Amino acid sequence: MTTLKKDGPKAVYSWTAKKNIDVFKKKFIFVPVNADLHWSLCVVVNPGLIANTFEDALVPMTAEHPCILFLDSLKMHSKHNYAKHIRKWLNFQWKRLGKGKVHGVTPFRDDTMRLKSPKIPYQENGCDCGVFVCRYAYNLYKMKHLKFTWDDITEDKPLRTLITCNPAFEFDMADIARIRGEIETLIDNLSKLYLRIKEQEKAKKRAKRQAIESYKTSEKNASSSNSSTENASEEVANAASRDKDSRSETKLAASEENGGPAGSIEGATVVTKDEDGDVIMSPSEEKENILQQEVVVQEKNTSEIVAPEKLASKMENTSSDIPEDGENKNQDWSIHL
């Protein structure tokens, strides 16, 4: 009610629009009022029968009619001010639902939607206004099957027969004290149920959160494992590549050192050298090397020996060059083999 009074009908549009509520199909609309540390109750009765209040409607006086009830246990709130805002809200709802004007005029006015404050039990202290509001609302709810006629609304003492003298409204402060105790017990029992339900909801949320965290952890571990496997495979591949490149470089160096063509590594032999640069060979390699050197020496000596037939021919040729008597006999004609 505070929002409606301060900001107007549009500010409370969601009261009914979100749930698609047609207030004009309701028997009672309860509007609690809280202001100045006090509670009171405003009740809209039969708003959908607003057309029955017009003079030319030809509706019997015993037929149901609409009105606004204001029930205040301390007579503290300005009932006319709140009734004015309620009428504005009803006109706004009437227009929102596209119901149009009634007899060409705005339907909810002072003379068509009258405000009534019947005599009711009042509180005798300063702390039970909320309990009185609950009691008023409960009593009216039990009267929902009764008719609010034009005769009831316009009698000398408004609604005296329907409300003031109704057994539902015959209660006193002792009854209010009893109701307060019952409300306290009800709230205590409901709070235990509420707290249990909230704890169950929290447990479900915790379980859901833990499941999500567990799933994320497993996903992270799986991703880390795959990454580790990929890194290990990459390291193995890199190591194999480095080993292959190293062998290729070694074979190439050996091939070039042994006189092979540059860039060729076919048939290359791996050569290992010590700190002084001497080649380190295995015993078998060393023996083979010695045999090769002996063969080279033998081939060299053989190439220096003159064959007999070549020697005879050489001697014949030389004899023709020996001088006769009288020539230089002192010349050395020895053959140097």
C-alpha positions as CSV (number, residue, x, y, z in Angstrom):
1,M,0.0,0.0,0.0
2,T,2.9,2.3,0.7
3,T,4.2,1.9,-2.9
4,L,0.7,2.5,-4.3
5,K,0.3,5.7,-2.3
6,K,3.8,7.0,-3.1
7,D,4.3,6.0,-6.7
8,G,0.8,5.4,-8.1
9,P,-0.9,2.4,-9.8
10,K,1.8,1.8,-12.4
11,A,4.3,1.1,-9.6
12,V,2.2,-1.9,-8.4
13,Y,1.4,-3.2,-11.9
14,S,3.2,-6.5,-11.1
15,W,0.8,-7.2,-8.2
16,T,-1.6,-8.8,-10.7
17,A,-0.1,-8.6,-14.2
18,K,2.7,-11.1,-13.6
19,K,0.2,-13.8,-12.5
20,N,-2.5,-12.7,-14.9
21,I,-5.0,-12.0,-12.1
22,D,-8.4,-10.4,-12.9
23,V,-9.2,-8.6,-9.6
24,F,-12.8,-8.0,-10.8
25,K,-13.5,-11.7,-10.5
26,K,-12.8,-11.7,-6.7
27,K,-15.2,-11.4,-3.8
28,F,-12.7,-9.8,-1.5
29,I,-9.3,-8.0,-2.1
30,F,-7.4,-7.6,1.2
31,V,-4.9,-4.7,1.3
32,P,-3.0,-4.4,4.6
33,V,-1.9,-0.9,5.4
34,N,1.3,-0.3,7.4
35,A,2.1,3.3,8.4
36,D,3.4,5.2,11.4
37,L,4.1,1.9,13.3
38,H,0.5,0.8,13.0
39,W,-1.4,-1.8,11.0
40,S,-4.9,-1.5,9.5
41,L,-6.9,-3.3,6.9
42,C,-8.5,-2.0,3.7
43,V,-10.9,-4.5,1.9
44,V,-12.3,-4.1,-1.6
45,V,-15.7,-5.9,-1.8
46,N,-17.2,-7.1,-5.1
47,P,-15.2,-4.8,-7.5
48,G,-16.6,-6.6,-10.6
49,L,-20.1,-5.5,-9.7
50,I,-19.4,-1.8,-10.1
51,A,-22.1,-1.4,-12.7
52,N,-24.7,-2.2,-10.2
53,T,-24.1,1.1,-8.4
54,F,-25.3,3.3,-11.2
55,E,-28.9,4.7,-10.9
56,D,-30.0,3.5,-14.3
57,A,-28.7,0.0,-13.8
58,L,-32.1,-1.1,-12.5
59,V,-30.5,-3.5,-10.0
60,P,-32.6,-4.6,-7.0
61,M,-31.5,-3.2,-3.6
62,T,-31.1,-6.7,-2.4
63,A,-28.5,-7.6,-5.0
64,E,-24.9,-7.5,-4.2
65,H,-23.0,-4.2,-4.6
66,P,-19.4,-3.1,-4.4
67,C,-17.8,-1.1,-1.6
68,I,-14.6,-0.4,0.3
69,L,-14.2,-1.4,3.9
70,F,-11.6,0.2,6.2
71,L,-11.0,-1.6,9.5
72,D,-8.7,0.2,11.9
73,S,-8.3,-1.1,15.5
74,L,-7.0,2.3,16.7
75,K,-8.8,4.6,14.2
76,M,-5.4,6.0,13.5
77,H,-5.0,6.0,9.7
78,S,-6.6,8.4,7.2
79,K,-9.2,6.0,5.6
80,H,-10.4,8.5,3.0
81,N,-6.9,9.1,1.7
82,Y,-6.2,5.3,1.3
83,A,-9.7,4.8,-0.3
84,K,-8.8,7.4,-2.9
85,H,-5.6,5.5,-3.9
86,I,-7.6,2.2,-4.0
87,R,-10.1,3.7,-6.4
88,K,-7.3,5.0,-8.7
89,W,-5.7,1.5,-8.7
90,L,-9.1,-0.1,-9.5
91,N,-9.6,2.3,-12.5
92,F,-6.1,1.5,-13.7
93,Q,-6.8,-2.2,-13.5
94,W,-10.2,-1.8,-15.2
95,K,-8.4,0.0,-18.1
96,R,-5.5,-2.5,-18.2
97,L,-8.0,-5.3,-18.7
98,G,-9.8,-3.4,-21.5
99,K,-13.1,-3.4,-19.8
100,G,-14.0,0.2,-21.0
101,K,-16.0,2.9,-19.4
102,V,-19.3,2.2,-17.6
103,H,-22.1,4.4,-18.9
104,G,-19.4,6.6,-20.5
105,V,-17.7,7.5,-17.3
106,T,-14.8,6.2,-15.2
107,P,-16.4,3.5,-13.0
108,F,-14.8,3.8,-9.6
109,R,-15.7,7.1,-7.9
110,D,-16.7,8.3,-4.5
111,D,-20.4,7.9,-5.2
112,T,-20.1,4.5,-6.9
113,M,-17.5,2.8,-4.8
114,R,-18.4,4.0,-1.3
115,L,-16.2,3.8,1.7
116,K,-17.6,2.2,4.9
117,S,-16.1,1.8,8.4
118,P,-18.5,-0.4,10.4
119,K,-18.2,-0.6,14.2
120,I,-15.9,-3.4,15.2
121,P,-13.9,-4.5,18.2
122,Y,-10.9,-2.1,18.9
123,Q,-7.7,-2.8,20.7
124,E,-6.9,-1.7,24.2
125,N,-3.2,-1.6,24.0
126,G,-0.5,-0.4,21.7
127,C,1.0,-3.7,20.5
128,D,-1.8,-5.9,19.1
129,C,-2.7,-4.0,15.9
130,G,-1.2,-6.8,13.7
131,V,-3.2,-9.5,15.5
132,F,-6.4,-7.4,15.0
133,V,-5.7,-7.2,11.3
134,C,-5.4,-10.9,11.0
135,R,-8.6,-11.4,13.0
136,Y,-10.5,-9.0,10.8
137,A,-9.3,-10.7,7.6
138,Y,-10.1,-14.1,9.0
139,N,-13.6,-13.1,10.0
140,L,-14.4,-11.6,6.6
141,Y,-13.0,-14.7,4.8
142,K,-15.5,-16.8,6.8
143,M,-18.3,-14.5,5.5
144,K,-17.4,-14.9,1.8
145,H,-20.7,-16.7,1.2
146,L,-22.7,-13.7,2.5
147,K,-24.2,-11.0,0.3
148,F,-23.1,-7.4,0.6
149,T,-26.3,-5.7,-0.5
150,W,-27.1,-2.0,-1.1
151,D,-29.4,-2.1,1.9
152,D,-26.4,-3.3,4.1
153,I,-24.1,-0.6,2.7
154,T,-26.6,2.3,3.0
155,E,-28.3,1.5,6.4
156,D,-28.0,4.1,9.2
157,K,-25.2,2.2,10.8
158,P,-23.3,0.8,7.8
159,L,-23.1,-2.9,7.8
160,R,-24.4,-3.1,11.3
161,T,-26.3,-6.3,10.6
162,L,-23.7,-7.9,8.4
163,I,-20.6,-7.1,10.4
164,T,-21.1,-5.4,13.7
165,C,-23.7,-7.9,15.0
166,N,-22.1,-10.9,13.3
167,P,-20.9,-13.5,15.8
168,A,-17.6,-13.7,13.9
169,F,-16.8,-10.1,15.1
170,E,-17.8,-10.7,18.7
171,F,-14.3,-11.0,20.2
172,D,-12.4,-9.2,22.9
173,M,-8.8,-8.7,24.1
174,A,-8.7,-12.2,25.7
175,D,-9.4,-13.7,22.3
176,I,-6.7,-11.5,20.8
177,A,-4.2,-12.8,23.4
178,R,-5.2,-16.4,22.6
179,I,-4.7,-15.8,18.9
180,R,-1.3,-14.2,19.5
181,G,-0.2,-17.3,21.4
182,E,-1.5,-19.5,18.5
183,I,0.3,-17.4,16.0
184,E,3.5,-17.7,18.0
185,T,3.2,-21.5,18.1
186,L,2.4,-21.6,14.4
187,I,5.4,-19.4,13.5
188,D,7.6,-21.6,15.7
189,N,6.5,-24.8,14.0
190,L,6.7,-23.3,10.6
191,S,10.1,-21.9,11.2
192,K,11.4,-25.4,12.1
193,L,9.9,-26.8,9.0
194,Y,11.3,-23.8,7.0
195,L,14.8,-24.2,8.4
196,R,14.7,-28.0,7.7
197,I,13.7,-27.3,4.1
198,K,16.3,-24.6,3.7
199,E,19.0,-27.0,5.1
200,Q,17.9,-29.6,2.6
201,E,18.1,-27.1,-0.2
202,K,21.6,-26.0,1.0
203,A,22.7,-29.7,1.1
204,K,21.5,-30.2,-2.5
205,K,23.3,-27.1,-3.6
206,R,26.5,-28.2,-1.8
207,A,26.2,-31.7,-3.5
208,K,25.7,-30.1,-6.8
209,R,28.6,-27.7,-6.3
210,Q,30.8,-30.6,-5.2
211,A,29.8,-32.7,-8.3
212,I,30.6,-29.7,-10.5
213,E,34.0,-29.2,-8.8
214,S,34.8,-33.0,-9.1
215,Y,33.9,-33.0,-12.7
216,K,36.1,-29.9,-13.4
217,T,39.0,-31.6,-11.4
218,S,38.7,-34.8,-13.4
219,E,38.6,-32.9,-16.7
220,K,41.7,-30.9,-15.6
221,N,43.5,-34.1,-14.6
222,A,42.5,-35.8,-17.9
223,S,43.7,-32.7,-19.8
224,S,47.0,-32.7,-17.8
225,S,47.5,-36.4,-18.5
226,N,47.0,-36.0,-22.2
227,S,49.3,-33.0,-22.2
228,S,52.0,-35.0,-20.4
229,T,51.6,-37.9,-22.8
230,E,51.9,-35.6,-25.8
231,N,55.0,-33.9,-24.3
232,A,56.6,-37.3,-23.6
233,S,55.9,-38.4,-27.2
234,E,57.3,-35.2,-28.5
235,E,60.5,-35.6,-26.3
236,V,61.0,-39.2,-27.6
237,A,60.5,-38.0,-31.2
238,N,63.0,-35.1,-30.7
239,A,65.5,-37.4,-29.0
240,A,65.2,-39.9,-31.9
241,S,65.6,-37.0,-34.4
242,R,68.7,-35.7,-32.5
243,D,70.3,-39.1,-32.4
244,K,69.7,-39.6,-36.1
245,D,71.2,-36.2,-36.9
246,S,74.2,-37.0,-34.7
247,R,74.8,-40.3,-36.5
248,S,74.5,-38.7,-39.8
249,E,77.0,-36.0,-38.9
250,T,79.4,-38.6,-37.6
251,K,79.2,-40.7,-40.7
252,L,79.6,-37.6,-42.9
253,A,82.7,-36.5,-41.0
254,A,84.2,-40.0,-41.3
255,S,83.4,-40.2,-45.0
256,E,85.2,-36.9,-45.7
257,E,88.2,-37.9,-43.5
258,N,88.6,-41.2,-45.4
259,G,88.5,-39.4,-48.7
260,G,84.9,-40.1,-49.6
261,P,82.9,-37.6,-51.6
262,A,81.6,-34.6,-49.6
263,G,78.1,-35.0,-48.5
264,S,78.2,-38.8,-49.0
265,I,77.8,-41.1,-46.0
266,E,77.5,-44.4,-47.9
267,G,79.9,-47.0,-46.5
268,A,81.4,-44.4,-44.1
269,T,83.3,-45.7,-41.0
270,V,83.0,-44.1,-37.6
271,V,86.4,-42.8,-36.5
272,T,87.3,-42.2,-32.9
273,K,90.3,-40.1,-31.8
274,D,92.1,-39.7,-28.5
275,E,93.2,-36.4,-26.9
276,D,96.3,-36.2,-29.2
277,G,94.3,-36.6,-32.3
278,D,95.5,-40.2,-33.0
279,V,92.9,-42.6,-34.3
280,I,91.7,-45.2,-31.7
281,M,91.2,-48.6,-33.4
282,S,90.1,-51.9,-32.1
283,P,92.6,-54.9,-32.2
284,S,91.0,-56.3,-35.3
285,E,91.1,-52.9,-37.0
286,E,94.7,-52.4,-36.0
287,K,95.7,-55.9,-37.4
288,E,94.0,-55.2,-40.7
289,N,95.7,-51.9,-40.9
290,I,99.1,-53.5,-40.4
291,L,98.4,-56.1,-43.2
292,Q,97.4,-53.3,-45.5
293,Q,100.7,-51.4,-44.9
294,E,102.7,-54.6,-45.6
295,V,101.0,-55.1,-48.9
296,V,101.7,-51.5,-49.8
297,V,105.5,-51.9,-49.0
298,Q,105.6,-55.2,-51.0
299,E,104.0,-53.5,-54.0
300,K,106.5,-50.7,-53.8
301,N,109.5,-53.0,-53.7
302,T,108.2,-55.1,-56.5
303,S,107.8,-52.1,-58.8
304,E,111.6,-51.3,-58.4
305,I,112.9,-54.9,-59.5
306,V,113.8,-55.0,-63.3
307,A,112.6,-58.0,-65.2
308,P,115.5,-60.2,-66.8
309,E,114.4,-59.7,-70.3
310,K,114.2,-55.9,-69.8
311,L,117.7,-56.1,-68.2
312,A,119.2,-58.0,-71.3
313,S,117.7,-55.5,-73.7
314,K,119.1,-52.7,-71.7
315,M,122.5,-54.2,-71.7
316,E,122.6,-54.7,-75.4
317,N,121.6,-51.1,-76.0
318,T,124.3,-50.0,-73.6
319,S,127.1,-52.1,-75.2
320,S,126.7,-50.2,-78.5
321,D,127.5,-47.1,-76.6
322,I,130.9,-48.5,-75.2
323,P,133.8,-46.6,-76.9
324,E,136.4,-48.4,-78.9
325,D,140.1,-48.3,-78.2
326,G,141.5,-44.8,-78.1
327,E,138.3,-43.3,-76.9
328,N,137.8,-42.2,-73.3
329,K,138.6,-45.4,-71.5
330,N,138.5,-43.7,-68.2
331,Q,134.8,-43.0,-68.4
332,D,132.7,-45.0,-65.9
333,W,130.3,-47.2,-67.8
334,S,129.1,-49.3,-65.0
335,I,125.4,-50.0,-64.9
336,H,123.6,-48.7,-62.0
337,L,120.8,-51.0,-61.2
